[in-house]
């Protein structure tokens, strides 16, 4: 049986719904893609005007972003 894939996630505001330029968002998403991120959803919070993107990529020691999380020391 193969080991299950572990994922890391990224959530980021990519602009304002009414003010975001398509080119800016496209550039950001292309950069994420080059880093191995796959966008899984984009949404706007009700009434905030913020556009948020959620992305994931397989969790590896080579790609893991630095973050403070319980248990992260176990992966080193």
PyMOL Python script that loads the backbone (N, CA, C, O; Angstrom):
from pymol import cmd

cmd.read_pdbstr("""\
ATOM      1  N   UNK A   1       0.844  -1.182   0.000  1.00  0.00           N
ATOM      2  CA  UNK A   1       0.000   0.000   0.000  1.00  0.00           C
ATOM      3  C   UNK A   1       0.886   1.241   0.000  1.00  0.00           C
ATOM      4  O   UNK A   1       1.836   1.318   0.779  1.00  0.00           O
ATOM      5  N   UNK A   2       0.596   2.190  -0.842  1.00  0.00           N
ATOM      6  CA  UNK A   2       1.412   3.387  -0.933  1.00  0.00           C
ATOM      7  C   UNK A   2       1.059   4.361   0.192  1.00  0.00           C
ATOM      8  O   UNK A   2      -0.051   4.356   0.724  1.00  0.00           O
ATOM      9  N   UNK A   3       2.035   5.190   0.530  1.00  0.00           N
ATOM     10  CA  UNK A   3       1.823   6.198   1.571  1.00  0.00           C
ATOM     11  C   UNK A   3       0.878   7.273   1.045  1.00  0.00           C
ATOM     12  O   UNK A   3       0.904   7.614  -0.138  1.00  0.00           O
ATOM     13  N   UNK A   4       0.050   7.795   1.929  1.00  0.00           N
ATOM     14  CA  UNK A   4      -0.880   8.843   1.496  1.00  0.00           C
ATOM     15  C   UNK A   4      -0.126  10.159   1.289  1.00  0.00           C
ATOM     16  O   UNK A   4       0.868  10.438   1.959  1.00  0.00           O
ATOM     17  N   UNK A   5      -0.615  10.940   0.368  1.00  0.00           N
ATOM     18  CA  UNK A   5      -0.001  12.225   0.068  1.00  0.00           C
ATOM     19  C   UNK A   5      -0.387  13.222   1.151  1.00  0.00           C
ATOM     20  O   UNK A   5      -1.548  13.302   1.553  1.00  0.00           O
ATOM     21  N   UNK A   6       0.590  13.974   1.615  1.00  0.00           N
ATOM     22  CA  UNK A   6       0.318  15.074   2.527  1.00  0.00           C
ATOM     23  C   UNK A   6       0.395  16.359   1.722  1.00  0.00           C
ATOM     24  O   UNK A   6       1.214  16.484   0.811  1.00  0.00           O
ATOM     25  N   UNK A   7      -0.460  17.310   2.061  1.00  0.00           N
ATOM     26  CA  UNK A   7      -0.561  18.557   1.313  1.00  0.00           C
ATOM     27  C   UNK A   7      -0.207  19.742   2.200  1.00  0.00           C
ATOM     28  O   UNK A   7      -0.383  19.698   3.418  1.00  0.00           O
ATOM     29  N   UNK A   8       0.289  20.787   1.580  1.00  0.00           N
ATOM     30  CA  UNK A   8       0.377  22.076   2.251  1.00  0.00           C
ATOM     31  C   UNK A   8      -0.499  23.029   1.463  1.00  0.00           C
ATOM     32  O   UNK A   8      -0.673  22.880   0.254  1.00  0.00           O
ATOM     33  N   UNK A   9      -1.049  24.008   2.162  1.00  0.00           N
ATOM     34  CA  UNK A   9      -2.010  24.927   1.555  1.00  0.00           C
ATOM     35  C   UNK A   9      -1.535  26.354   1.677  1.00  0.00           C
ATOM     36  O   UNK A   9      -0.768  26.704   2.574  1.00  0.00           O
ATOM     37  N   UNK A  10      -2.001  27.159   0.767  1.00  0.00           N
ATOM     38  CA  UNK A  10      -1.669  28.581   0.742  1.00  0.00           C
ATOM     39  C   UNK A  10      -2.960  29.339   0.501  1.00  0.00           C
ATOM     40  O   UNK A  10      -3.726  29.007  -0.403  1.00  0.00           O
ATOM     41  N   UNK A  11      -3.199  30.358   1.312  1.00  0.00           N
ATOM     42  CA  UNK A  11      -4.375  31.215   1.161  1.00  0.00           C
ATOM     43  C   UNK A  11      -3.863  32.643   1.100  1.00  0.00           C
ATOM     44  O   UNK A  11      -3.110  33.078   1.970  1.00  0.00           O
ATOM     45  N   UNK A  12      -4.272  33.363   0.077  1.00  0.00           N
ATOM     46  CA  UNK A  12      -3.773  34.725  -0.081  1.00  0.00           C
ATOM     47  C   UNK A  12      -4.796  35.600  -0.764  1.00  0.00           C
ATOM     48  O   UNK A  12      -5.492  35.166  -1.682  1.00  0.00           O
ATOM     49  N   UNK A  13      -4.884  36.838  -0.309  1.00  0.00           N
ATOM     50  CA  UNK A  13      -5.696  37.832  -0.981  1.00  0.00           C
ATOM     51  C   UNK A  13      -4.954  38.240  -2.239  1.00  0.00           C
ATOM     52  O   UNK A  13      -3.779  38.602  -2.180  1.00  0.00           O
ATOM     53  N   UNK A  14      -5.632  38.186  -3.374  1.00  0.00           N
ATOM     54  CA  UNK A  14      -4.969  38.502  -4.641  1.00  0.00           C
ATOM     55  C   UNK A  14      -5.476  39.800  -5.238  1.00  0.00           C
ATOM     56  O   UNK A  14      -5.163  40.106  -6.389  1.00  0.00           O
ATOM     57  N   UNK A  15      -6.235  40.558  -4.502  1.00  0.00           N
ATOM     58  CA  UNK A  15      -6.700  41.842  -4.987  1.00  0.00           C
ATOM     59  C   UNK A  15      -8.113  42.115  -4.542  1.00  0.00           C
ATOM     60  O   UNK A  15      -8.732  41.307  -3.851  1.00  0.00           O
ATOM     61  N   UNK A  16      -8.597  43.219  -4.929  1.00  0.00           N
ATOM     62  CA  UNK A  16      -9.973  43.604  -4.628  1.00  0.00           C
ATOM     63  C   UNK A  16     -10.859  43.214  -5.808  1.00  0.00           C
ATOM     64  O   UNK A  16     -10.464  43.328  -6.968  1.00  0.00           O
ATOM     65  N   UNK A  17     -12.044  42.760  -5.489  1.00  0.00           N
ATOM     66  CA  UNK A  17     -12.974  42.298  -6.523  1.00  0.00           C
ATOM     67  C   UNK A  17     -13.174  43.349  -7.608  1.00  0.00           C
ATOM     68  O   UNK A  17     -13.144  43.025  -8.795  1.00  0.00           O
ATOM     69  N   UNK A  18     -13.375  44.596  -7.217  1.00  0.00           N
ATOM     70  CA  UNK A  18     -13.660  45.636  -8.209  1.00  0.00           C
ATOM     71  C   UNK A  18     -12.400  46.303  -8.737  1.00  0.00           C
ATOM     72  O   UNK A  18     -12.446  46.957  -9.779  1.00  0.00           O
ATOM     73  N   UNK A  19     -11.254  46.151  -8.032  1.00  0.00           N
ATOM     74  CA  UNK A  19     -10.053  46.853  -8.450  1.00  0.00           C
ATOM     75  C   UNK A  19      -8.937  45.968  -8.948  1.00  0.00           C
ATOM     76  O   UNK A  19      -7.938  46.471  -9.463  1.00  0.00           O
ATOM     77  N   UNK A  20      -9.077  44.670  -8.810  1.00  0.00           N
ATOM     78  CA  UNK A  20      -8.009  43.766  -9.229  1.00  0.00           C
ATOM     79  C   UNK A  20      -7.895  43.747 -10.744  1.00  0.00           C
ATOM     80  O   UNK A  20      -8.895  43.679 -11.458  1.00  0.00           O
ATOM     81  N   UNK A  21      -6.680  43.808 -11.211  1.00  0.00           N
ATOM     82  CA  UNK A  21      -6.450  43.732 -12.654  1.00  0.00           C
ATOM     83  C   UNK A  21      -6.175  42.287 -13.019  1.00  0.00           C
ATOM     84  O   UNK A  21      -5.412  41.594 -12.345  1.00  0.00           O
ATOM     85  N   UNK A  22      -6.808  41.840 -14.096  1.00  0.00           N
ATOM     86  CA  UNK A  22      -6.646  40.457 -14.531  1.00  0.00           C
ATOM     87  C   UNK A  22      -5.177  40.085 -14.690  1.00  0.00           C
ATOM     88  O   UNK A  22      -4.774  38.981 -14.324  1.00  0.00           O
ATOM     89  N   UNK A  23      -4.370  41.000 -15.235  1.00  0.00           N
ATOM     90  CA  UNK A  23      -2.958  40.717 -15.477  1.00  0.00           C
ATOM     91  C   UNK A  23      -2.215  40.479 -14.164  1.00  0.00           C
ATOM     92  O   UNK A  23      -1.348  39.608 -14.096  1.00  0.00           O
ATOM     93  N   UNK A  24      -2.548  41.249 -13.112  1.00  0.00           N
ATOM     94  CA  UNK A  24      -1.891  41.072 -11.823  1.00  0.00           C
ATOM     95  C   UNK A  24      -2.209  39.704 -11.234  1.00  0.00           C
ATOM     96  O   UNK A  24      -1.324  39.012 -10.732  1.00  0.00           O
ATOM     97  N   UNK A  25      -3.476  39.323 -11.301  1.00  0.00           N
ATOM     98  CA  UNK A  25      -3.893  38.031 -10.761  1.00  0.00           C
ATOM     99  C   UNK A  25      -3.272  36.904 -11.575  1.00  0.00           C
ATOM    100  O   UNK A  25      -2.799  35.915 -11.015  1.00  0.00           O
ATOM    101  N   UNK A  26      -3.274  37.051 -12.889  1.00  0.00           N
ATOM    102  CA  UNK A  26      -2.685  36.030 -13.755  1.00  0.00           C
ATOM    103  C   UNK A  26      -1.194  35.864 -13.471  1.00  0.00           C
ATOM    104  O   UNK A  26      -0.702  34.736 -13.425  1.00  0.00           O
ATOM    105  N   UNK A  27      -0.476  36.952 -13.282  1.00  0.00           N
ATOM    106  CA  UNK A  27       0.954  36.896 -12.970  1.00  0.00           C
ATOM    107  C   UNK A  27       1.189  36.158 -11.663  1.00  0.00           C
ATOM    108  O   UNK A  27       2.065  35.297 -11.583  1.00  0.00           O
ATOM    109  N   UNK A  28       0.409  36.491 -10.637  1.00  0.00           N
ATOM    110  CA  UNK A  28       0.548  35.827  -9.350  1.00  0.00           C
ATOM    111  C   UNK A  28       0.277  34.334  -9.469  1.00  0.00           C
ATOM    112  O   UNK A  28       1.043  33.523  -8.949  1.00  0.00           O
ATOM    113  N   UNK A  29      -0.805  33.963 -10.149  1.00  0.00           N
ATOM    114  CA  UNK A  29      -1.152  32.554 -10.286  1.00  0.00           C
ATOM    115  C   UNK A  29      -0.108  31.797 -11.104  1.00  0.00           C
ATOM    116  O   UNK A  29       0.172  30.635 -10.809  1.00  0.00           O
ATOM    117  N   UNK A  30       0.469  32.425 -12.120  1.00  0.00           N
ATOM    118  CA  UNK A  30       1.540  31.791 -12.897  1.00  0.00           C
ATOM    119  C   UNK A  30       2.783  31.563 -12.034  1.00  0.00           C
ATOM    120  O   UNK A  30       3.450  30.535 -12.160  1.00  0.00           O
ATOM    121  N   UNK A  31       3.093  32.527 -11.153  1.00  0.00           N
ATOM    122  CA  UNK A  31       4.221  32.357 -10.236  1.00  0.00           C
ATOM    123  C   UNK A  31       3.967  31.174  -9.305  1.00  0.00           C
ATOM    124  O   UNK A  31       4.862  30.365  -9.061  1.00  0.00           O
ATOM    125  N   UNK A  32       2.753  31.079  -8.789  1.00  0.00           N
ATOM    126  CA  UNK A  32       2.406  29.954  -7.921  1.00  0.00           C
ATOM    127  C   UNK A  32       2.566  28.640  -8.676  1.00  0.00           C
ATOM    128  O   UNK A  32       3.104  27.673  -8.137  1.00  0.00           O
ATOM    129  N   UNK A  33       2.100  28.603  -9.924  1.00  0.00           N
ATOM    130  CA  UNK A  33       2.211  27.389 -10.721  1.00  0.00           C
ATOM    131  C   UNK A  33       3.660  26.966 -10.920  1.00  0.00           C
ATOM    132  O   UNK A  33       3.971  25.776 -10.874  1.00  0.00           O
ATOM    133  N   UNK A  34       4.549  27.931 -11.141  1.00  0.00           N
ATOM    134  CA  UNK A  34       5.973  27.628 -11.292  1.00  0.00           C
ATOM    135  C   UNK A  34       6.566  27.057 -10.009  1.00  0.00           C
ATOM    136  O   UNK A  34       7.549  26.317 -10.049  1.00  0.00           O
ATOM    137  N   UNK A  35       5.960  27.406  -8.860  1.00  0.00           N
ATOM    138  CA  UNK A  35       6.419  26.902  -7.563  1.00  0.00           C
ATOM    139  C   UNK A  35       5.716  25.591  -7.180  1.00  0.00           C
ATOM    140  O   UNK A  35       5.944  25.057  -6.094  1.00  0.00           O
ATOM    141  N   UNK A  36       4.869  25.079  -8.068  1.00  0.00           N
ATOM    142  CA  UNK A  36       4.217  23.805  -7.827  1.00  0.00           C
ATOM    143  C   UNK A  36       2.850  23.900  -7.164  1.00  0.00           C
ATOM    144  O   UNK A  36       2.274  22.875  -6.799  1.00  0.00           O
ATOM    145  N   UNK A  37       2.315  25.114  -6.999  1.00  0.00           N
ATOM    146  CA  UNK A  37       1.003  25.294  -6.377  1.00  0.00           C
ATOM    147  C   UNK A  37      -0.099  25.088  -7.403  1.00  0.00           C
ATOM    148  O   UNK A  37       0.035  25.494  -8.558  1.00  0.00           O
ATOM    149  N   UNK A  38      -1.178  24.461  -6.985  1.00  0.00           N
ATOM    150  CA  UNK A  38      -2.379  24.290  -7.807  1.00  0.00           C
ATOM    151  C   UNK A  38      -3.527  25.014  -7.111  1.00  0.00           C
ATOM    152  O   UNK A  38      -3.876  24.680  -5.979  1.00  0.00           O
ATOM    153  N   UNK A  39      -4.106  25.990  -7.772  1.00  0.00           N
ATOM    154  CA  UNK A  39      -5.230  26.719  -7.186  1.00  0.00           C
ATOM    155  C   UNK A  39      -6.446  25.804  -7.172  1.00  0.00           C
ATOM    156  O   UNK A  39      -6.809  25.224  -8.195  1.00  0.00           O
ATOM    157  N   UNK A  40      -7.076  25.678  -5.997  1.00  0.00           N
ATOM    158  CA  UNK A  40      -8.234  24.810  -5.870  1.00  0.00           C
ATOM    159  C   UNK A  40      -9.534  25.601  -5.779  1.00  0.00           C
ATOM    160  O   UNK A  40     -10.602  25.068  -6.083  1.00  0.00           O
ATOM    161  N   UNK A  41      -9.460  26.862  -5.368  1.00  0.00           N
ATOM    162  CA  UNK A  41     -10.654  27.702  -5.356  1.00  0.00           C
ATOM    163  C   UNK A  41     -10.268  29.169  -5.245  1.00  0.00           C
ATOM    164  O   UNK A  41      -9.213  29.514  -4.712  1.00  0.00           O
ATOM    165  N   UNK A  42     -11.132  30.012  -5.751  1.00  0.00           N
ATOM    166  CA  UNK A  42     -11.011  31.465  -5.611  1.00  0.00           C
ATOM    167  C   UNK A  42     -12.381  31.952  -5.179  1.00  0.00           C
ATOM    168  O   UNK A  42     -13.395  31.553  -5.753  1.00  0.00           O
ATOM    169  N   UNK A  43     -12.419  32.811  -4.170  1.00  0.00           N
ATOM    170  CA  UNK A  43     -13.713  33.290  -3.686  1.00  0.00           C
ATOM    171  C   UNK A  43     -13.591  34.710  -3.168  1.00  0.00           C
ATOM    172  O   UNK A  43     -12.495  35.205  -2.907  1.00  0.00           O
ATOM    173  N   UNK A  44     -14.723  35.346  -3.026  1.00  0.00           N
ATOM    174  CA  UNK A  44     -14.803  36.688  -2.459  1.00  0.00           C
ATOM    175  C   UNK A  44     -15.632  36.613  -1.190  1.00  0.00           C
ATOM    176  O   UNK A  44     -16.764  36.131  -1.212  1.00  0.00           O
ATOM    177  N   UNK A  45     -15.074  37.085  -0.086  1.00  0.00           N
ATOM    178  CA  UNK A  45     -15.799  37.096   1.183  1.00  0.00           C
ATOM    179  C   UNK A  45     -16.973  38.051   1.079  1.00  0.00           C
ATOM    180  O   UNK A  45     -16.853  39.138   0.515  1.00  0.00           O
ATOM    181  N   UNK A  46     -18.075  37.652   1.611  1.00  0.00           N
ATOM    182  CA  UNK A  46     -19.299  38.439   1.536  1.00  0.00           C
ATOM    183  C   UNK A  46     -19.097  39.845   2.098  1.00  0.00           C
ATOM    184  O   UNK A  46     -18.761  40.019   3.269  1.00  0.00           O
ATOM    185  N   UNK A  47     -19.306  40.835   1.247  1.00  0.00           N
ATOM    186  CA  UNK A  47     -19.241  42.234   1.655  1.00  0.00           C
ATOM    187  C   UNK A  47     -17.846  42.811   1.813  1.00  0.00           C
ATOM    188  O   UNK A  47     -17.717  44.017   2.019  1.00  0.00           O
ATOM    189  N   UNK A  48     -16.793  42.003   1.727  1.00  0.00           N
ATOM    190  CA  UNK A  48     -15.441  42.514   1.965  1.00  0.00           C
ATOM    191  C   UNK A  48     -14.806  43.093   0.708  1.00  0.00           C
ATOM    192  O   UNK A  48     -13.989  44.010   0.790  1.00  0.00           O
ATOM    193  N   UNK A  49     -15.173  42.567  -0.445  1.00  0.00           N
ATOM    194  CA  UNK A  49     -14.537  42.999  -1.685  1.00  0.00           C
ATOM    195  C   UNK A  49     -13.197  42.328  -1.931  1.00  0.00           C
ATOM    196  O   UNK A  49     -12.612  42.502  -3.000  1.00  0.00           O
ATOM    197  N   UNK A  50     -12.693  41.558  -0.958  1.00  0.00           N
ATOM    198  CA  UNK A  50     -11.425  40.855  -1.125  1.00  0.00           C
ATOM    199  C   UNK A  50     -11.615  39.590  -1.949  1.00  0.00           C
ATOM    200  O   UNK A  50     -12.615  38.887  -1.807  1.00  0.00           O
ATOM    201  N   UNK A  51     -10.651  39.309  -2.805  1.00  0.00           N
ATOM    202  CA  UNK A  51     -10.635  38.065  -3.565  1.00  0.00           C
ATOM    203  C   UNK A  51      -9.541  37.203  -2.946  1.00  0.00           C
ATOM    204  O   UNK A  51      -8.388  37.622  -2.850  1.00  0.00           O
ATOM    205  N   UNK A  52      -9.910  35.998  -2.528  1.00  0.00           N
ATOM    206  CA  UNK A  52      -8.960  35.095  -1.900  1.00  0.00           C
ATOM    207  C   UNK A  52      -8.740  33.885  -2.812  1.00  0.00           C
ATOM    208  O   UNK A  52      -9.673  33.390  -3.444  1.00  0.00           O
ATOM    209  N   UNK A  53      -7.507  33.427  -2.865  1.00  0.00           N
ATOM    210  CA  UNK A  53      -7.175  32.221  -3.620  1.00  0.00           C
ATOM    211  C   UNK A  53      -6.640  31.187  -2.649  1.00  0.00           C
ATOM    212  O   UNK A  53      -5.860  31.510  -1.753  1.00  0.00           O
ATOM    213  N   UNK A  54      -7.062  29.938  -2.830  1.00  0.00           N
ATOM    214  CA  UNK A  54      -6.582  28.825  -2.025  1.00  0.00           C
ATOM    215  C   UNK A  54      -5.883  27.860  -2.974  1.00  0.00           C
ATOM    216  O   UNK A  54      -6.445  27.456  -3.992  1.00  0.00           O
ATOM    217  N   UNK A  55      -4.653  27.498  -2.629  1.00  0.00           N
ATOM    218  CA  UNK A  55      -3.863  26.600  -3.470  1.00  0.00           C
ATOM    219  C   UNK A  55      -3.278  25.493  -2.608  1.00  0.00           C
ATOM    220  O   UNK A  55      -3.174  25.620  -1.388  1.00  0.00           O
ATOM    221  N   UNK A  56      -2.896  24.399  -3.272  1.00  0.00           N
ATOM    222  CA  UNK A  56      -2.262  23.291  -2.567  1.00  0.00           C
ATOM    223  C   UNK A  56      -1.135  22.739  -3.413  1.00  0.00           C
ATOM    224  O   UNK A  56      -1.091  22.924  -4.629  1.00  0.00           O
ATOM    225  N   UNK A  57      -0.217  22.051  -2.733  1.00  0.00           N
ATOM    226  CA  UNK A  57       0.830  21.291  -3.412  1.00  0.00           C
ATOM    227  C   UNK A  57       1.266  20.179  -2.476  1.00  0.00           C
ATOM    228  O   UNK A  57       1.100  20.287  -1.261  1.00  0.00           O
ATOM    229  N   UNK A  58       1.828  19.104  -3.036  1.00  0.00           N
ATOM    230  CA  UNK A  58       2.283  18.015  -2.175  1.00  0.00           C
ATOM    231  C   UNK A  58       3.334  18.533  -1.189  1.00  0.00           C
ATOM    232  O   UNK A  58       4.202  19.327  -1.552  1.00  0.00           O
ATOM    233  N   UNK A  59       3.244  18.082   0.032  1.00  0.00           N
ATOM    234  CA  UNK A  59       4.163  18.486   1.088  1.00  0.00           C
ATOM    235  C   UNK A  59       5.414  17.627   1.029  1.00  0.00           C
ATOM    236  O   UNK A  59       5.353  16.408   1.191  1.00  0.00           O
ATOM    237  N   UNK A  60       6.550  18.275   0.796  1.00  0.00           N
ATOM    238  CA  UNK A  60       7.847  17.600   0.805  1.00  0.00           C
ATOM    239  C   UNK A  60       8.823  18.480   1.567  1.00  0.00           C
ATOM    240  O   UNK A  60       8.569  19.667   1.774  1.00  0.00           O
ATOM    241  N   UNK A  61       9.924  17.904   1.977  1.00  0.00           N
ATOM    242  CA  UNK A  61      10.934  18.714   2.655  1.00  0.00           C
ATOM    243  C   UNK A  61      11.504  19.771   1.717  1.00  0.00           C
ATOM    244  O   UNK A  61      11.893  20.848   2.168  1.00  0.00           O
ATOM    245  N   UNK A  62      11.559  19.479   0.420  1.00  0.00           N
ATOM    246  CA  UNK A  62      12.126  20.423  -0.542  1.00  0.00           C
ATOM    247  C   UNK A  62      11.195  21.600  -0.814  1.00  0.00           C
ATOM    248  O   UNK A  62      11.666  22.709  -1.067  1.00  0.00           O
ATOM    249  N   UNK A  63       9.880  21.379  -0.766  1.00  0.00           N
ATOM    250  CA  UNK A  63       8.950  22.454  -1.117  1.00  0.00           C
ATOM    251  C   UNK A  63       8.283  23.106   0.077  1.00  0.00           C
ATOM    252  O   UNK A  63       7.657  24.156  -0.070  1.00  0.00           O
ATOM    253  N   UNK A  64       8.400  22.508   1.263  1.00  0.00           N
ATOM    254  CA  UNK A  64       7.682  22.997   2.443  1.00  0.00           C
ATOM    255  C   UNK A  64       8.037  24.449   2.740  1.00  0.00           C
ATOM    256  O   UNK A  64       9.208  24.811   2.852  1.00  0.00           O
ATOM    257  N   UNK A  65       6.996  25.270   2.866  1.00  0.00           N
ATOM    258  CA  UNK A  65       7.199  26.658   3.268  1.00  0.00           C
ATOM    259  C   UNK A  65       7.410  26.694   4.769  1.00  0.00           C
ATOM    260  O   UNK A  65       6.886  25.850   5.496  1.00  0.00           O
ATOM    261  N   UNK A  66       8.172  27.661   5.231  1.00  0.00           N
ATOM    262  CA  UNK A  66       8.368  27.817   6.672  1.00  0.00           C
ATOM    263  C   UNK A  66       7.082  28.340   7.280  1.00  0.00           C
ATOM    264  O   UNK A  66       6.485  29.303   6.797  1.00  0.00           O
ATOM    265  N   UNK A  67       6.677  27.684   8.344  1.00  0.00           N
ATOM    266  CA  UNK A  67       5.489  28.122   9.048  1.00  0.00           C
ATOM    267  C   UNK A  67       5.552  27.583  10.459  1.00  0.00           C
ATOM    268  O   UNK A  67       6.240  26.595  10.717  1.00  0.00           O
ATOM    269  N   UNK A  68       4.851  28.212  11.367  1.00  0.00           N
ATOM    270  CA  UNK A  68       4.805  27.703  12.725  1.00  0.00           C
ATOM    271  C   UNK A  68       3.545  26.872  12.866  1.00  0.00           C
ATOM    272  O   UNK A  68       2.429  27.370  12.721  1.00  0.00           O
ATOM    273  N   UNK A  69       3.744  25.612  13.148  1.00  0.00           N
ATOM    274  CA  UNK A  69       2.635  24.684  13.269  1.00  0.00           C
ATOM    275  C   UNK A  69       3.028  23.591  14.246  1.00  0.00           C
ATOM    276  O   UNK A  69       4.155  23.098  14.195  1.00  0.00           O
ATOM    277  N   UNK A  70       2.130  23.203  15.129  1.00  0.00           N
ATOM    278  CA  UNK A  70       2.454  22.080  16.024  1.00  0.00           C
ATOM    279  C   UNK A  70       2.837  20.842  15.196  1.00  0.00           C
ATOM    280  O   UNK A  70       2.173  20.507  14.216  1.00  0.00           O
ATOM    281  N   UNK A  71       3.903  20.183  15.606  1.00  0.00           N
ATOM    282  CA  UNK A  71       4.309  18.955  14.940  1.00  0.00           C
ATOM    283  C   UNK A  71       5.232  19.155  13.749  1.00  0.00           C
ATOM    284  O   UNK A  71       5.677  18.167  13.165  1.00  0.00           O
ATOM    285  N   UNK A  72       5.536  20.373  13.367  1.00  0.00           N
ATOM    286  CA  UNK A  72       6.352  20.611  12.176  1.00  0.00           C
ATOM    287  C   UNK A  72       7.781  20.104  12.380  1.00  0.00           C
ATOM    288  O   UNK A  72       8.437  19.710  11.416  1.00  0.00           O
ATOM    289  N   UNK A  73       8.265  20.108  13.604  1.00  0.00           N
ATOM    290  CA  UNK A  73       9.612  19.634  13.892  1.00  0.00           C
ATOM    291  C   UNK A  73       9.760  18.165  13.529  1.00  0.00           C
ATOM    292  O   UNK A  73      10.860  17.725  13.195  1.00  0.00           O
ATOM    293  N   UNK A  74       8.678  17.393  13.585  1.00  0.00           N
ATOM    294  CA  UNK A  74       8.722  15.976  13.292  1.00  0.00           C
ATOM    295  C   UNK A  74       9.118  15.704  11.855  1.00  0.00           C
ATOM    296  O   UNK A  74       9.640  14.629  11.556  1.00  0.00           O
ATOM    297  N   UNK A  75       8.883  16.649  10.957  1.00  0.00           N
ATOM    298  CA  UNK A  75       9.155  16.451   9.535  1.00  0.00           C
ATOM    299  C   UNK A  75      10.602  16.712   9.168  1.00  0.00           C
ATOM    300  O   UNK A  75      11.028  16.352   8.070  1.00  0.00           O
ATOM    301  N   UNK A  76      11.356  17.318  10.040  1.00  0.00           N
ATOM    302  CA  UNK A  76      12.747  17.683   9.704  1.00  0.00           C
ATOM    303  C   UNK A  76      13.682  16.527   9.825  1.00  0.00           C
ATOM    304  O   UNK A  76      14.879  16.672   9.577  1.00  0.00           O
TER     305      UNK A  76
END
""", "prot")
cmd.dss("prot")
cmd.show_as("cartoon", "prot")
cmd.util.cbc("prot")
cmd.orient("prot")
